[in-house]
Amino acid sequence: MNAAPDPAPRRRGRRSGGTDTRSGLLDAARAEFAERGFEGATVRRIAERAGVDPAMVNHWFGGKEKLFTASLELPLDVHRVRGTILTADPDDIGEAVVRGFLTVWDGAEGGAIAAMLRSVTAHPTAARMLREFITRAILRPVVERVSPDRHDERGALVASQLIGIGMMRFVVGLEPLASAPQEEIVAAVGPTVQRYLTGNLGSTNPDS
C-alpha cells in the first residue's frame, strides 16, 4: 500500500490523480497561456505538457476558463460574474459591468488582481494574461450580446476603464476613488461604459 514510486518516466496521461496533478496542470497552464494566449491554448496541449490525461482538467477545474482563472490565482468564478452581467437589462449593462468587477475586486481587497496590476508594466506575460482574461473571458460575450458593431474596439475601451479603476483604487490608492463606495463609482463610470458598449463611438472615416 506504501510501495515506493516508480522512478521511470510516466507515459502521458498516466500521472496519479492527486494534488501533484493539480499543481502540474497549473504550471503547464501558466506556460501555455503565456505562450499561446487564452484562445491559442488548448486543454489537450496543457494536459500533454503536464503529462496527464485531458480529463484531469475537467476533474480538477471544470474546463479551460476555470483553469485559466486558477492559473492567475484570481478569486472569482468567471461564469458567475459573466452570467450576472449578461442578465442585466441592456440599458443598464454598463453599470452591471462596473458593479461586477468592483464586487470581485473589493471582496478580495485587490488581492491577486492588485498584484497582477502591479506587475503588468514590468512583465509582458502578466500584461497579456490580464488583457486576455478581461477582454476574452469576461467582456467578449458581453460585447457580442449587446454591442452593434466594432466589438474589439468597444471591448478595449471598456477594459481600459476597468483596469484604470483597479489600478487607481488598489495600486495607486488615489483618493477619493480608493475609498469611495461601490455604488458611487458605478453611478459615475457606468454611463461611460454603457456608451462604449452600446452608444455611438463616432465615425471611423475622417472624410465622413
Accessible surface in RSA format (square Angstrom, percent):
REM  Atomic radii and reference values for relative SASA: ProtOr
REM  Chains: A
REM  Algorithm: Lee & Richards
REM  Probe-radius: 1.40
REM  Slices: 20
REM RES _ NUM      All-atoms   Total-Side   Main-Chain    Non-polar    All polar
REM                ABS   REL    ABS   REL    ABS   REL    ABS   REL    ABS   REL
RES MET A   1   226.09 117.1 143.55  95.0  82.54 196.5 119.18 101.3 106.91 141.6
RES ASN A   2   139.92  96.5 105.31 101.8  34.61  83.3  39.26  94.5 100.66  97.3
RES ALA A   3    94.25  86.7  60.58  93.5  33.67  76.6  72.16 101.6  22.09  58.5
RES ALA A   4    89.31  82.1  60.34  93.1  28.97  65.9  65.12  91.7  24.19  64.1
RES PRO A   5   110.06  80.2  92.91  84.7  17.15  62.4 101.94  84.2   8.12  50.4
RES ASP A   6    91.00  63.7  72.55  72.2  18.45  43.6  29.89  70.3  61.12  61.0
RES PRO A   7   134.50  98.0  95.87  87.4  38.63 140.4 108.49  89.6  26.01 161.6
RES ALA A   8    52.99  48.7  42.67  65.8  10.32  23.5  48.42  68.2   4.56  12.1
RES PRO A   9   132.30  96.4 101.90  92.9  30.40 110.5 113.15  93.4  19.15 119.0
RES ARG A  10   136.43  57.3 102.00  52.0  34.43  82.0  33.02  45.1 103.41  62.7
RES ARG A  11   195.61  82.1 185.49  94.6  10.12  24.1  65.87  90.0 129.74  78.6
RES ARG A  12   150.81  63.3 124.51  63.5  26.30  62.6  29.20  39.9 121.61  73.7
RES GLY A  13    20.26  25.0   0.00   N/A  20.26  25.0   7.00  19.2  13.27  29.7
RES ARG A  14   171.68  72.1 157.94  80.5  13.74  32.7  40.36  55.2 131.31  79.6
RES ARG A  15    80.66  33.9  67.86  34.6  12.80  30.5   7.42  10.1  73.25  44.4
RES SER A  16    59.68  50.4  48.22  64.3  11.46  26.4  47.47 101.1  12.21  17.1
RES GLY A  17    40.89  50.4   0.00   N/A  40.89  50.4  19.07  52.3  21.83  48.9
RES GLY A  18    32.89  40.6   0.00   N/A  32.89  40.6  30.71  84.3   2.18   4.9
RES THR A  19   106.59  75.8 100.03 101.4   6.56  15.6  68.29  91.7  38.30  57.9
RES ASP A  20    74.72  52.3  64.20  63.9  10.52  24.9  46.76 110.1  27.95  27.9
RES THR A  21     0.00   0.0   0.00   0.0   0.00   0.0   0.00   0.0   0.00   0.0
RES ARG A  22    88.18  37.0  88.18  44.9   0.00   0.0  15.77  21.6  72.41  43.9
RES SER A  23    59.24  50.1  56.40  75.3   2.84   6.5  28.45  60.6  30.79  43.1
RES GLY A  24    12.66  15.6   0.00   N/A  12.66  15.6  10.68  29.3   1.98   4.4
RES LEU A  25     0.00   0.0   0.00   0.0   0.00   0.0   0.00   0.0   0.00   0.0
RES LEU A  26    20.21  11.3  20.21  14.5   0.00   0.0  20.21  14.2   0.00   0.0
RES ASP A  27    87.01  60.9  78.58  78.2   8.43  19.9  29.05  68.4  57.96  57.8
RES ALA A  28     6.11   5.6   1.84   2.8   4.27   9.7   5.64   7.9   0.47   1.2
RES ALA A  29     0.00   0.0   0.00   0.0   0.00   0.0   0.00   0.0   0.00   0.0
RES ARG A  30    79.20  33.3  77.01  39.3   2.19   5.2  46.38  63.4  32.82  19.9
RES ALA A  31    29.71  27.3  20.64  31.8   9.08  20.6  29.32  41.3   0.40   1.1
RES GLU A  32     7.02   4.0   7.02   5.3   0.00   0.0   0.00   0.0   7.02   5.7
RES PHE A  33     1.01   0.5   0.23   0.1   0.79   2.0   0.23   0.1   0.79   2.3
RES ALA A  34    25.62  23.6  15.84  24.4   9.79  22.3  16.11  22.7   9.51  25.2
RES GLU A  35   101.22  58.1  72.39  54.8  28.83  68.6  42.40  82.0  58.81  48.0
RES ARG A  36    93.32  39.2  78.66  40.1  14.66  34.9  17.38  23.7  75.95  46.0
RES GLY A  37     1.87   2.3   0.00   N/A   1.87   2.3   1.87   5.1   0.00   0.0
RES PHE A  38    13.95   7.0  13.47   8.3   0.47   1.2  13.47   8.2   0.47   1.4
RES GLU A  39    84.80  48.7  67.28  50.9  17.52  41.7  31.85  61.6  52.95  43.2
RES GLY A  40    36.92  45.5   0.00   N/A  36.92  45.5  27.08  74.3   9.84  22.0
RES ALA A  41     0.00   0.0   0.00   0.0   0.00   0.0   0.00   0.0   0.00   0.0
RES THR A  42    55.11  39.2  52.76  53.5   2.36   5.6  55.08  74.0   0.03   0.0
RES VAL A  43    44.44  29.2  41.56  37.6   2.87   6.9  41.56  36.1   2.87   7.8
RES ARG A  44   129.44  54.3 127.08  64.8   2.35   5.6  57.25  78.2  72.18  43.7
RES ARG A  45    89.65  37.6  86.70  44.2   2.94   7.0   3.88   5.3  85.76  52.0
RES ILE A  46     0.00   0.0   0.00   0.0   0.00   0.0   0.00   0.0   0.00   0.0
RES ALA A  47     0.13   0.1   0.13   0.2   0.00   0.0   0.13   0.2   0.00   0.0
RES GLU A  48    65.45  37.6  50.64  38.3  14.81  35.3  14.67  28.4  50.78  41.5
RES ARG A  49   114.52  48.1  77.63  39.6  36.89  87.8  35.95  49.1  78.57  47.6
RES ALA A  50     5.26   4.8   0.00   0.0   5.26  12.0   4.57   6.4   0.69   1.8
RES GLY A  51    22.34  27.6   0.00   N/A  22.34  27.6  19.95  54.7   2.40   5.4
RES VAL A  52     0.73   0.5   0.51   0.5   0.22   0.5   0.61   0.5   0.12   0.3
RES ASP A  53    65.39  45.8  64.16  63.9   1.23   2.9  14.98  35.3  50.41  50.3
RES PRO A  54    50.73  37.0  49.07  44.7   1.65   6.0  49.42  40.8   1.31   8.1
RES ALA A  55    59.15  54.4  48.57  75.0  10.59  24.1  54.82  77.2   4.33  11.5
RES MET A  56    44.96  23.3  44.96  29.8   0.00   0.0  43.15  36.7   1.81   2.4
RES VAL A  57     0.11   0.1   0.11   0.1   0.00   0.0   0.11   0.1   0.00   0.0
RES ASN A  58    98.62  68.0  86.16  83.3  12.45  30.0  23.70  57.0  74.92  72.4
RES HIS A  59   121.14  66.2  87.03  60.5  34.11  87.3  59.82  61.7  61.32  71.3
RES TRP A  60    71.19  28.6  48.59  23.5  22.60  53.1  49.64  26.5  21.55  35.0
RES PHE A  61    17.21   8.6   5.03   3.1  12.17  31.7  13.45   8.2   3.75  10.7
RES GLY A  62    48.25  59.5   0.00   N/A  48.25  59.5  22.50  61.7  25.75  57.7
RES GLY A  63    15.97  19.7   0.00   N/A  15.97  19.7  15.97  43.8   0.00   0.0
RES LYS A  64    49.31  24.1  42.97  26.4   6.34  15.1  27.26  24.5  22.05  23.5
RES GLU A  65    35.33  20.3  32.89  24.9   2.44   5.8  16.91  32.7  18.42  15.0
RES LYS A  66    82.78  40.4  78.55  48.2   4.23  10.1  29.35  26.4  53.44  56.9
RES LEU A  67     0.00   0.0   0.00   0.0   0.00   0.0   0.00   0.0   0.00   0.0
RES PHE A  68     1.24   0.6   1.24   0.8   0.00   0.0   1.24   0.8   0.00   0.0
RES THR A  69     7.29   5.2   7.29   7.4   0.00   0.0   7.29   9.8   0.00   0.0
RES ALA A  70    24.77  22.8  12.68  19.6  12.09  27.5  20.27  28.5   4.50  11.9
RES SER A  71     5.35   4.5   0.00   0.0   5.35  12.3   0.00   0.0   5.35   7.5
RES LEU A  72    14.87   8.3   4.40   3.1  10.47  26.3   7.56   5.3   7.31  19.7
RES GLU A  73   117.71  67.6 100.94  76.4  16.77  39.9  37.95  73.4  79.77  65.1
RES LEU A  74    11.27   6.3   0.53   0.4  10.74  27.0   1.05   0.7  10.22  27.5
RES PRO A  75    73.97  53.9  40.47  36.9  33.49 121.7  56.78  46.9  17.18 106.8
RES LEU A  76    25.47  14.2   5.19   3.7  20.28  51.0  12.17   8.5  13.30  35.8
RES ASP A  77    56.57  39.6  48.52  48.3   8.04  19.0  21.86  51.4  34.71  34.6
RES VAL A  78     1.22   0.8   0.55   0.5   0.67   1.6   0.55   0.5   0.67   1.8
RES HIS A  79    88.81  48.5  80.64  56.1   8.17  20.9  56.23  58.0  32.58  37.9
RES ARG A  80   133.16  55.9 121.63  62.0  11.53  27.4  68.06  93.0  65.09  39.5
RES VAL A  81     6.36   4.2   3.87   3.5   2.49   6.0   6.21   5.4   0.15   0.4
RES ARG A  82    33.52  14.1  33.52  17.1   0.00   0.0   1.74   2.4  31.77  19.3
RES GLY A  83    29.51  36.4   0.00   N/A  29.51  36.4  28.99  79.6   0.52   1.2
RES THR A  84    82.29  58.5  73.28  74.3   9.02  21.5  61.43  82.5  20.87  31.5
RES ILE A  85     0.31   0.2   0.31   0.2   0.00   0.0   0.31   0.2   0.00   0.0
RES LEU A  86    34.83  19.4  23.88  17.1  10.95  27.5  23.95  16.8  10.88  29.3
RES THR A  87   115.32  82.0  81.10  82.2  34.22  81.5  73.77  99.1  41.55  62.8
RES ALA A  88    27.47  25.3  10.19  15.7  17.28  39.3  20.21  28.5   7.25  19.2
RES ASP A  89    78.82  55.2  64.79  64.5  14.03  33.2  23.46  55.2  55.36  55.2
RES PRO A  90    80.42  58.6  79.53  72.5   0.89   3.2  79.68  65.8   0.74   4.6
RES ASP A  91   116.19  81.4 101.08 100.6  15.12  35.7  25.79  60.7  90.41  90.2
RES ASP A  92    77.69  54.4  75.01  74.7   2.68   6.3  17.31  40.7  60.38  60.2
RES ILE A  93     1.58   0.9   1.58   1.2   0.00   0.0   1.58   1.1   0.00   0.0
RES GLY A  94     0.00   0.0   0.00   N/A   0.00   0.0   0.00   0.0   0.00   0.0
RES GLU A  95    61.34  35.2  61.26  46.3   0.08   0.2   9.67  18.7  51.67  42.2
RES ALA A  96    12.55  11.5   8.37  12.9   4.17   9.5  10.05  14.2   2.50   6.6
RES VAL A  97     0.00   0.0   0.00   0.0   0.00   0.0   0.00   0.0   0.00   0.0
RES VAL A  98     0.53   0.4   0.41   0.4   0.12   0.3   0.41   0.4   0.12   0.3
RES ARG A  99    84.95  35.7  84.95  43.3   0.00   0.0  40.98  56.0  43.97  26.6
RES GLY A 100    12.62  15.6   0.00   N/A  12.62  15.6  11.68  32.1   0.93   2.1
RES PHE A 101     8.83   4.4   8.22   5.1   0.61   1.6   8.83   5.4   0.00   0.0
RES LEU A 102     2.69   1.5   2.69   1.9   0.00   0.0   2.69   1.9   0.00   0.0
RES THR A 103    67.74  48.2  63.10  64.0   4.64  11.1  54.62  73.4  13.12  19.8
RES VAL A 104    13.62   9.0   4.87   4.4   8.76  21.1  11.27   9.8   2.35   6.4
RES TRP A 105     7.19   2.9   7.19   3.5   0.00   0.0   3.75   2.0   3.44   5.6
RES ASP A 106    34.55  24.2  21.19  21.1  13.36  31.6  18.53  43.6  16.01  16.0
RES GLY A 107    68.45  84.4   0.00   N/A  68.45  84.4  37.00 101.5  31.45  70.4
RES ALA A 108    31.30  28.8   8.75  13.5  22.55  51.3  19.17  27.0  12.13  32.1
RES GLU A 109   153.15  87.9 128.51  97.2  24.64  58.7  46.03  89.0 107.12  87.5
RES GLY A 110     0.00   0.0   0.00   N/A   0.00   0.0   0.00   0.0   0.00   0.0
RES GLY A 111    37.88  46.7   0.00   N/A  37.88  46.7  30.29  83.1   7.59  17.0
RES ALA A 112    29.50  27.1  15.51  23.9  13.99  31.8  21.30  30.0   8.20  21.7
RES ILE A 113     1.90   1.1   1.90   1.4   0.00   0.0   1.90   1.4   0.00   0.0
RES ALA A 114     3.62   3.3   3.62   5.6   0.00   0.0   3.62   5.1   0.00   0.0
RES ALA A 115    54.87  50.5  47.77  73.7   7.10  16.2  49.70  70.0   5.17  13.7
RES MET A 116    21.65  11.2  16.36  10.8   5.28  12.6  21.13  18.0   0.52   0.7
RES LEU A 117     1.41   0.8   0.60   0.4   0.81   2.0   0.60   0.4   0.81   2.2
RES ARG A 118   136.77  57.4 114.03  58.1  22.75  54.2  52.71  72.0  84.06  50.9
RES SER A 119    30.48  25.8  25.75  34.4   4.73  10.9  26.65  56.7   3.84   5.4
RES VAL A 120    26.53  17.5  18.84  17.1   7.70  18.5  18.96  16.5   7.58  20.6
RES THR A 121   124.34  88.4  85.16  86.3  39.18  93.4  73.01  98.1  51.33  77.6
RES ALA A 122    73.84  67.9  44.90  69.3  28.95  65.8  53.50  75.3  20.34  53.9
RES HIS A 123   102.29  55.9 101.82  70.8   0.47   1.2  56.70  58.4  45.59  53.1
RES PRO A 124   110.60  80.6 101.78  92.8   8.81  32.0 107.01  88.4   3.58  22.3
RES THR A 125    67.20  47.8  63.86  64.7   3.34   8.0  32.87  44.1  34.33  51.9
RES ALA A 126    17.90  16.5  13.59  21.0   4.31   9.8  17.13  24.1   0.77   2.0
RES ALA A 127    28.56  26.3  24.87  38.4   3.69   8.4  26.00  36.6   2.56   6.8
RES ARG A 128    69.12  29.0  69.06  35.2   0.06   0.1  18.78  25.7  50.33  30.5
RES MET A 129    14.08   7.3  13.13   8.7   0.95   2.3   2.91   2.5  11.17  14.8
RES LEU A 130     7.07   3.9   7.07   5.1   0.00   0.0   7.07   5.0   0.00   0.0
RES ARG A 131   126.14  53.0 124.98  63.7   1.17   2.8  55.51  75.9  70.63  42.8
RES GLU A 132    24.66  14.2  24.66  18.7   0.00   0.0   4.89   9.5  19.76  16.1
RES PHE A 133     5.16   2.6   5.16   3.2   0.00   0.0   5.16   3.1   0.00   0.0
RES ILE A 134     1.44   0.8   1.44   1.1   0.00   0.0   1.44   1.0   0.00   0.0
RES THR A 135    33.58  23.9  29.28  29.7   4.30  10.3  24.23  32.5   9.35  14.1
RES ARG A 136    89.92  37.8  82.81  42.2   7.10  16.9   4.12   5.6  85.80  52.0
RES ALA A 137     0.72   0.7   0.56   0.9   0.15   0.4   0.72   1.0   0.00   0.0
RES ILE A 138     0.12   0.1   0.12   0.1   0.00   0.0   0.12   0.1   0.00   0.0
RES LEU A 139     0.53   0.3   0.53   0.4   0.00   0.0   0.53   0.4   0.00   0.0
RES ARG A 140    83.87  35.2  80.31  40.9   3.56   8.5  26.31  36.0  57.56  34.9
RES PRO A 141    38.18  27.8  31.22  28.5   6.95  25.3  34.28  28.3   3.90  24.2
RES VAL A 142     0.00   0.0   0.00   0.0   0.00   0.0   0.00   0.0   0.00   0.0
RES VAL A 143     3.24   2.1   3.24   2.9   0.00   0.0   3.24   2.8   0.00   0.0
RES GLU A 144   103.21  59.3  80.13  60.6  23.08  55.0  24.04  46.5  79.18  64.6
RES ARG A 145   152.77  64.1 121.19  61.8  31.58  75.2  44.83  61.3 107.93  65.4
RES VAL A 146    28.07  18.5   5.73   5.2  22.34  53.8  12.65  11.0  15.42  41.8
RES SER A 147    10.32   8.7   0.00   0.0  10.32  23.8   0.27   0.6  10.05  14.1
RES PRO A 148    92.42  67.4  51.96  47.4  40.46 147.1  64.19  53.0  28.23 175.5
RES ASP A 149    66.27  46.4  58.99  58.7   7.28  17.2  31.54  74.2  34.73  34.6
RES ARG A 150    71.81  30.2  49.89  25.4  21.92  52.2  43.70  59.7  28.12  17.0
RES HIS A 151    68.83  37.6  61.07  42.4   7.76  19.8  44.64  46.0  24.19  28.1
RES ASP A 152   128.88  90.3 115.89 115.3  12.99  30.7  43.93 103.4  84.95  84.7
RES GLU A 153    73.76  42.3  65.87  49.8   7.88  18.8  36.65  70.9  37.10  30.3
RES ARG A 154     5.40   2.3   5.40   2.8   0.00   0.0   0.00   0.0   5.40   3.3
RES GLY A 155     7.17   8.8   0.00   N/A   7.17   8.8   7.17  19.7   0.00   0.0
RES ALA A 156    58.07  53.4  49.72  76.7   8.35  19.0  51.83  73.0   6.24  16.5
RES LEU A 157    54.69  30.5  54.09  38.7   0.61   1.5  54.68  38.4   0.02   0.0
RES VAL A 158     0.00   0.0   0.00   0.0   0.00   0.0   0.00   0.0   0.00   0.0
RES ALA A 159     7.31   6.7   7.31  11.3   0.00   0.0   7.31  10.3   0.00   0.0
RES SER A 160    62.91  53.2  44.55  59.5  18.36  42.3  46.14  98.3  16.77  23.5
RES GLN A 161    50.35  28.2  46.53  34.0   3.82   9.1   3.23   6.9  47.12  35.7
RES LEU A 162     2.61   1.5   2.31   1.7   0.29   0.7   2.61   1.8   0.00   0.0
RES ILE A 163    45.34  25.8  45.34  33.8   0.00   0.0  45.34  32.6   0.00   0.0
RES GLY A 164    30.29  37.4   0.00   N/A  30.29  37.4  29.88  82.0   0.41   0.9
RES ILE A 165    14.50   8.2  12.59   9.4   1.91   4.6  13.46   9.7   1.04   2.8
RES GLY A 166     0.00   0.0   0.00   N/A   0.00   0.0   0.00   0.0   0.00   0.0
RES MET A 167    39.43  20.4  39.43  26.1   0.00   0.0  31.96  27.2   7.47   9.9
RES MET A 168    60.18  31.2  60.18  39.8   0.00   0.0  46.70  39.7  13.48  17.9
RES ARG A 169    24.80  10.4  16.48   8.4   8.32  19.8   0.09   0.1  24.71  15.0
RES PHE A 170    37.00  18.5  18.71  11.6  18.29  47.6  21.14  12.8  15.86  45.4
RES VAL A 171    46.16  30.4  21.07  19.1  25.08  60.4  21.07  18.3  25.08  68.0
RES VAL A 172    86.92  57.2  56.74  51.4  30.18  72.7  62.41  54.2  24.51  66.5
RES GLY A 173    37.59  46.4   0.00   N/A  37.59  46.4  20.47  56.2  17.12  38.3
RES LEU A 174    92.33  51.4  89.08  63.7   3.26   8.2  92.33  64.8   0.00   0.0
RES GLU A 175   103.05  59.2  81.84  61.9  21.21  50.5  56.73 109.7  46.32  37.8
RES PRO A 176   107.06  78.0 106.41  97.0   0.65   2.4 106.92  88.3   0.14   0.9
RES LEU A 177    41.03  22.8  38.23  27.4   2.79   7.0  40.76  28.6   0.27   0.7
RES ALA A 178    28.45  26.2  10.67  16.5  17.77  40.4  10.86  15.3  17.59  46.6
RES SER A 179    83.75  70.8  53.97  72.0  29.78  68.6  43.18  92.0  40.57  56.8
RES ALA A 180    10.13   9.3   4.46   6.9   5.67  12.9   8.78  12.4   1.35   3.6
RES PRO A 181    86.34  62.9  74.93  68.3  11.41  41.5  86.34  71.3   0.00   0.0
RES GLN A 182    51.49  28.8  46.30  33.8   5.18  12.3  16.30  34.7  35.19  26.7
RES GLU A 183    94.04  54.0  89.43  67.7   4.61  11.0  66.11 127.9  27.93  22.8
RES GLU A 184   103.64  59.5  93.21  70.5  10.43  24.8  42.47  82.2  61.16  49.9
RES ILE A 185     6.02   3.4   3.67   2.7   2.35   5.7   6.02   4.3   0.00   0.0
RES VAL A 186     1.70   1.1   1.70   1.5   0.00   0.0   1.70   1.5   0.00   0.0
RES ALA A 187    64.58  59.4  50.89  78.5  13.69  31.1  52.46  73.9  12.12  32.1
RES ALA A 188    75.04  69.0  45.28  69.9  29.76  67.7  55.95  78.8  19.09  50.6
RES VAL A 189    24.71  16.3  23.29  21.1   1.42   3.4  24.71  21.5   0.00   0.0
RES GLY A 190     0.21   0.3   0.00   N/A   0.21   0.3   0.08   0.2   0.13   0.3
RES PRO A 191    77.91  56.8  65.92  60.1  11.98  43.6  71.71  59.2   6.20  38.5
RES THR A 192    48.28  34.3  43.84  44.4   4.44  10.6  19.12  25.7  29.16  44.1
RES VAL A 193     0.00   0.0   0.00   0.0   0.00   0.0   0.00   0.0   0.00   0.0
RES GLN A 194    32.42  18.1  32.42  23.7   0.00   0.0  28.02  59.6   4.40   3.3
RES ARG A 195   117.59  49.4 113.63  57.9   3.96   9.4  52.43  71.7  65.16  39.5
RES TYR A 196    28.86  13.5  28.86  16.4   0.00   0.0   3.90   2.9  24.95  30.8
RES LEU A 197     0.00   0.0   0.00   0.0   0.00   0.0   0.00   0.0   0.00   0.0
RES THR A 198    49.91  35.5  29.79  30.2  20.12  47.9  19.97  26.8  29.94  45.3
RES GLY A 199    22.61  27.9   0.00   N/A  22.61  27.9  21.13  58.0   1.47   3.3
RES ASN A 200   125.60  86.6 102.92  99.5  22.68  54.6  40.60  97.7  85.01  82.2
RES LEU A 201    33.36  18.6   4.38   3.1  28.98  72.9   5.74   4.0  27.62  74.3
RES GLY A 202    34.38  42.4   0.00   N/A  34.38  42.4  31.27  85.8   3.11   7.0
RES SER A 203    82.65  69.8  37.24  49.7  45.41 104.6  41.52  88.4  41.13  57.6
RES THR A 204   101.90  72.5  67.30  68.2  34.60  82.5  45.05  60.5  56.85  85.9
RES ASN A 205    77.81  53.7  72.37  69.9   5.44  13.1  23.09  55.6  54.72  52.9
RES PRO A 206   128.80  93.9  88.33  80.5  40.47 147.1 101.94  84.2  26.86 166.9
RES ASP A 207   134.93  94.5  98.08  97.6  36.85  87.1  32.92  77.5 102.00 101.7
RES SER A 208   101.63  85.9  34.52  46.1  67.11 154.6  70.71 150.6  30.92  43.3
END  Absolute sums over single chains surface
CHAIN  1 A    10987.8       8498.5       2489.3       5928.7       5059.1
END  Absolute sums over all chains
TOTAL         10987.8       8498.5       2489.3       5928.7       5059.1
